Amino acid sequence: QATCSSSISKQKRSLAELRRGLLRCAKTSGPKEAEQIHAIQAQIKERQNVFFDMEAYLPKRNGLYLNLVLGNVNVTLLSNQAKFAYKDEYEKFKLYLTIILMLGAITCRFLVNYRVTDEIFNFLLVWYYCTLTIRESILMSNGSRIKGWWVLHHYVSTFLSGVMLTWPDGMMYQMFRNQFLAFSIYQSFVQFLQYYYQSGCLYRLRALGERNHLDLTVEGFQSWMWRGLTFLLPFLFFGHFWQLYNAITLFGLSRHENCKEWQVMVRKNRTSVLVKLSFYTYPRYLGVSHSRKWARYQKTT
């Protein structure tokens, strides 16, 4: 296995050098040479995909996060069935916890107003996001192409949930509490919608052979998905603007004369990071998807 991993690494370095050489040659090549270079680049991309699939079955060194949480434990799953089962369990975990969190937020917002129940809800949020980051790291070690912004979003959400958990009860907390719980209800509702929309898309993608068994519901976008995405877009962007409103509210609380809690300023800063991340990634992701759709349309006409 070590010899195979070393050989794959050497081949990948050679392909990278070849790609750089082709890019230099493409600047001074004629039409015929450019066509040949394009064909070679397509072969390089195909070979890189083959290497990626091969590496998915070889043991990998855990990243820093998994080493800190689990230690030096081999988390490589050796069969497609085991990988798909773990990925499917991850999706079910997200769905069930989303429903539980939505019910918990509704209970805290409309039925009870005790600090103890708020702490239980906030602790559940911390545990949920921590577990997500661990499971996503294991999936990435087994070949899942999870987007970096998605993982970063969960790391920031874990930190924000921890800040909310340590926020002492007082005037500032009570002024932000209902707004936070209402946002949590809406966020869980949107995540519930996203699960059913994206799981259907992913099922069709696997049936078409365009995605592998470890792709998550946050990935996968094709031209025929625009109808469903149009339905979700208002909900997604309304949630982003609500996050922005939360950041503005926290900024106002941080300037209040009675504000003494450090959690207000920290949560305001980290919420601003989430807002910037959301407004940067979604339009960019949609733009790339739409450009790919238009490129495929031009090839067929």
C-alpha positions in Angstrom: 0.0 0.0 0.0 2.8 2.4 0.8 4.5 1.6 -2.5 1.3 2.2 -4.4 0.7 5.5 -2.6 4.2 6.6 -3.4 3.9 5.6 -7.1 0.6 7.5 -7.4 2.2 10.6 -5.8 5.0 10.5 -8.4 2.6 10.1 -11.2 0.5 13.1 -10.0 3.6 15.2 -9.8 4.6 14.2 -13.4 1.1 15.1 -14.6 1.3 18.5 -12.9 4.6 19.2 -14.6 3.2 18.1 -17.9 0.2 20.3 -17.5 2.4 23.4 -16.8 4.4 22.6 -19.8 1.3 22.4 -22.0 0.1 25.7 -20.7 3.4 27.3 -21.7 3.3 25.7 -25.2 -0.4 26.7 -25.7 0.6 30.4 -25.7 2.7 30.0 -28.9 1.0 27.1 -30.6 -1.0 27.1 -33.8 -4.5 25.8 -34.4 -3.5 22.2 -35.0 -1.1 22.1 -32.0 -3.8 23.7 -29.8 -6.2 20.9 -30.7 -3.6 18.3 -29.7 -2.8 20.1 -26.5 -6.5 20.2 -25.6 -6.8 16.5 -26.2 -3.8 15.8 -24.0 -5.2 18.0 -21.3 -8.4 16.0 -21.4 -6.4 12.8 -21.0 -4.6 14.3 -18.0 -7.8 15.2 -16.3 -9.2 11.7 -16.9 -6.0 10.2 -15.4 -6.2 12.5 -12.4 -9.7 11.3 -11.7 -8.5 7.7 -11.9 -5.8 8.4 -9.4 -8.3 10.1 -7.1 -10.5 6.9 -7.2 -7.5 4.7 -6.5 -6.4 6.8 -3.5 -9.8 6.5 -2.0 -9.1 2.8 -1.3 -5.6 3.4 0.2 -5.0 4.3 3.9 -4.4 8.0 4.5 -2.9 10.0 7.3 -5.6 11.6 9.3 -5.7 15.4 9.2 -4.9 17.6 12.2 -8.5 17.7 13.4 -9.1 14.0 13.3 -5.8 13.4 15.1 -6.8 15.7 17.8 -10.3 14.2 18.2 -9.7 10.5 17.5 -5.9 10.1 17.6 -3.9 8.1 15.1 -6.8 5.7 14.1 -7.3 4.4 10.6 -10.7 5.6 9.4 -10.4 4.3 5.9 -13.4 2.3 4.7 -12.4 -0.5 2.4 -15.5 -1.1 0.3 -17.9 0.9 -1.7 -20.8 -0.5 0.4 -19.2 0.6 3.6 -18.5 4.1 2.3 -22.0 4.5 1.0 -23.5 3.2 4.2 -21.5 5.7 6.3 -22.4 8.5 3.9 -26.1 7.6 4.1 -25.9 7.5 7.9 -24.4 11.0 7.8 -27.3 12.2 5.7 -29.9 10.6 8.1 -28.1 12.1 11.1 -28.4 15.6 9.6 -32.1 15.1 8.8 -33.0 13.7 12.3 -31.0 16.4 14.2 -32.5 19.1 12.0 -36.0 18.1 13.0 -35.0 17.8 16.7 -33.3 21.2 16.6 -36.4 22.8 15.0 -38.7 21.3 17.6 -36.3 22.4 20.4 -36.2 26.0 19.1 -40.0 26.1 18.8 -40.3 24.9 22.4 -37.8 27.4 23.8 -39.3 30.3 21.7 -43.0 29.8 22.3 -43.6 27.3 25.2 -40.9 27.7 27.8 -38.6 30.5 28.8 -36.1 29.0 31.2 -32.3 29.3 31.1 -32.0 25.6 31.6 -33.9 24.7 28.5 -31.9 27.3 26.5 -28.7 25.7 27.7 -29.8 22.3 26.7 -30.7 23.6 23.2 -27.4 25.4 22.8 -25.5 22.4 24.0 -27.3 20.3 21.5 -26.2 22.8 18.8 -22.6 22.5 19.9 -22.7 18.7 19.9 -24.5 18.6 16.5 -21.9 20.8 14.7 -19.0 19.1 16.4 -20.3 15.7 15.3 -20.8 17.0 11.7 -17.2 18.2 11.5 -15.9 14.8 12.7 -18.1 12.9 10.3 -17.2 15.2 7.4 -13.5 14.8 8.1 -13.9 11.0 8.0 -15.8 11.3 4.7 -13.1 13.5 3.2 -10.5 10.9 4.3 -12.5 8.3 2.3 -12.6 10.3 -0.9 -15.7 12.6 -0.5 -15.2 15.9 -2.3 -16.7 18.1 0.3 -16.4 21.8 -0.4 -14.0 23.7 1.8 -16.5 26.5 2.4 -19.1 24.0 3.7 -16.6 22.6 6.3 -15.5 26.1 7.3 -19.2 27.1 7.8 -19.6 24.2 10.3 -16.4 25.1 12.2 -17.6 28.7 12.6 -21.1 27.5 13.5 -19.6 25.2 16.2 -17.7 28.2 17.7 -20.8 30.4 17.6 -22.9 27.8 19.3 -20.2 27.5 22.1 -20.3 31.3 22.5 -24.1 31.2 22.8 -23.8 28.4 25.4 -21.5 30.4 27.6 -23.5 33.7 27.3 -24.7 34.5 30.8 -28.4 35.3 31.4 -29.0 39.0 31.6 -30.4 42.0 29.7 -28.3 41.5 26.6 -29.1 37.8 26.4 -32.8 38.4 26.7 -32.8 41.2 24.1 -31.2 38.8 21.5 -32.8 35.5 22.7 -36.1 35.5 20.8 -34.5 36.7 17.6 -31.9 33.9 17.8 -34.5 31.2 18.4 -36.7 32.5 15.6 -33.7 32.4 13.3 -32.9 28.8 14.5 -36.4 27.7 13.6 -36.2 29.2 10.1 -32.7 27.8 9.6 -33.8 24.3 10.5 -36.8 24.6 8.2 -34.6 25.7 5.2 -32.1 22.8 5.9 -35.1 20.4 5.9 -36.1 21.7 2.5 -32.5 21.5 1.2 -32.2 17.9 2.3 -35.2 16.7 0.3 -34.3 18.8 -2.7 -30.7 17.9 -2.9 -31.2 14.2 -2.0 -33.5 13.9 -5.0 -30.9 15.6 -7.2 -28.2 13.3 -5.9 -30.2 10.2 -6.5 -30.7 11.2 -10.1 -27.1 12.1 -10.5 -26.0 8.6 -9.3 -28.5 7.0 -11.6 -27.0 9.0 -14.5 -23.5 8.0 -13.5 -22.4 11.6 -13.0 -21.6 11.4 -9.3 -20.0 8.8 -7.1 -21.4 7.2 -4.0 -19.7 9.6 -1.5 -21.0 12.9 -2.8 -23.0 14.7 -0.2 -26.3 16.5 -0.6 -24.6 19.9 -0.6 -22.8 19.0 -3.8 -24.0 18.2 -7.3 -25.6 20.7 -9.7 -26.7 20.2 -13.2 -28.6 22.3 -15.7 -31.9 20.5 -15.2 -31.9 21.4 -11.5 -32.5 25.1 -12.0 -36.3 24.6 -11.6 -35.9 23.2 -8.1 -33.2 25.7 -7.2 -35.3 28.6 -8.2 -37.8 27.4 -5.6 -35.2 27.4 -2.9 -33.3 30.6 -3.8 -35.7 33.0 -2.0 -35.5 30.9 1.2 -31.7 30.7 1.1 -31.1 34.4 0.5 -33.7 35.4 3.0 -31.8 33.3 5.6 -28.5 35.1 4.6 -30.2 38.5 5.1 -31.5 37.4 8.4 -27.9 36.5 9.4 -26.9 40.0 8.4 -29.8 41.4 10.5 -28.5 39.3 13.5 -25.0 40.8 13.0 -26.5 44.3 12.9 -28.5 43.6 16.1 -25.4 42.3 17.9 -23.5 45.4 16.8 -26.2 47.6 18.3 -26.1 45.5 21.6 -22.3 45.8 21.7 -22.7 49.6 21.8 -25.3 49.5 24.6 -24.3 51.2 27.8 -25.2 48.1 29.9 -23.3 45.6 27.7 -20.5 43.9 29.6 -20.5 40.4 28.1 -17.6 39.6 25.7 -20.0 37.1 24.0 -21.8 40.0 22.3 -18.8 41.3 20.4 -17.3 37.9 19.6 -20.6 36.6 18.3 -21.1 39.8 16.3 -17.7 39.3 14.6 -18.2 35.6 13.9 -21.7 36.1 12.6 -20.3 38.7 10.2 -17.8 36.1 9.0 -20.7 33.7 8.3 -22.6 36.4 6.4 -19.6 37.2 4.2 -18.9 33.5 3.6 -22.6 32.9 2.6 -22.8 35.9 0.3 -19.5 35.1 -1.3 -20.0 31.4 -1.9 -23.6 31.1 -3.1 -23.5 33.7 -5.9 -20.1 32.4 -7.0 -21.3 28.8 -6.9 -24.4 29.6 -8.9 -22.3 31.6 -11.4 -20.0 28.7 -12.0 -22.9 26.3 -12.4 -24.7 28.6 -14.8 -21.5 29.1 -16.9 -21.1 25.3 -17.1 -24.7 25.0 -18.2 -24.2 27.6 -20.9 -21.0 26.0 -22.1 -22.7 22.6 -22.5 -25.6 24.3 -24.3 -23.1 25.9 -26.8 -21.5 22.6 -27.5 -24.8 21.0 -28.4 -25.8 23.8 -30.8 
